[in-house]
Amino acid sequence: MSAAPSVLPFPTTPPDYHRIVSSTLQIPHDPQTSIPVGLLACQRDPLLRELISTVVSCRASQSPPPGNKRAKKDLKNPTPAEPLVEVILHDTVLFPEGGGQPSDVGIFTSADGRLWNVVEVKRHGGHAVHYVRVGEGGIDAALQAFTVGSLVGIALGEAGLSRRLDHHNSLAENVQMCMHTSQHLLSAVLDTRDLPTLSWSLTPYPTPSYVEIPRAMSIEEIISVQEQANRLVFEGRKVYVEVEELDAETTQQYRGPSVGIPADYTGGVKRTVVIDGVDRSQSVHAISSSSVDAN
């Protein structure tokens, strides 16, 4: 008799993954207060797939009309041209686009049990704004479903999981997290060879991700970089988050592309993802370097 196939449990985030290093910084508990980007549930626990939260605000989408001057980033990833409402919640498991990482997509369940597609999440100032497809019933029905103070279920859903899951990874973790961690690990190895990362792109499948460096590498360099990156992966370097509070003066100090805090960010926290002994960066990452397939 053949043995029953074993099923690996979905991995969990270590309890020391999220570390608040400022003694005065606290996660807001008032359900009518939006937790700022930098302290969201998807950033505190990158493997969390669903939760229940409270609506802080909801309005018809105020997407810029065609023809307005828009940033290059917005032109590349425009908000879908369809009836939407913008919903801000107390907390969310859906990651807003940022730090080079694409937005999550997911599903809302309103109090009446109706399902709503979240087609994009963006950061506005310090808030995560969910763009929710209106569907049947129009804008008015959506605004009524997401009245301030109402409870909403948030989940990645099948589309969100498909976007996240890396089918080549036995841990079935977030492909975007793994790719983002891979990029920072690779860039750290390249830095030791005086090959700084000029730019990089993490895009949804099937578009390939890339790292731009100032010159072509020799075969010997490629082999050496691959060996060192693989060694760091096999060592299972711990990945964790350090979060600190920012006052107005300190915020200005950390502005700019080299430290990763956008000019329009108003969340009041600086979040740094640390690959132990390798690199420090922002956004959502795998929980260990061993979660990354470097081959």
Order of alpha helices (4+ residues) and beta strands (2+ residues): beta-alpha-beta-alpha-beta-beta-beta-beta-alpha-beta-alpha-alpha-beta-beta-alpha-beta-alpha-beta-beta
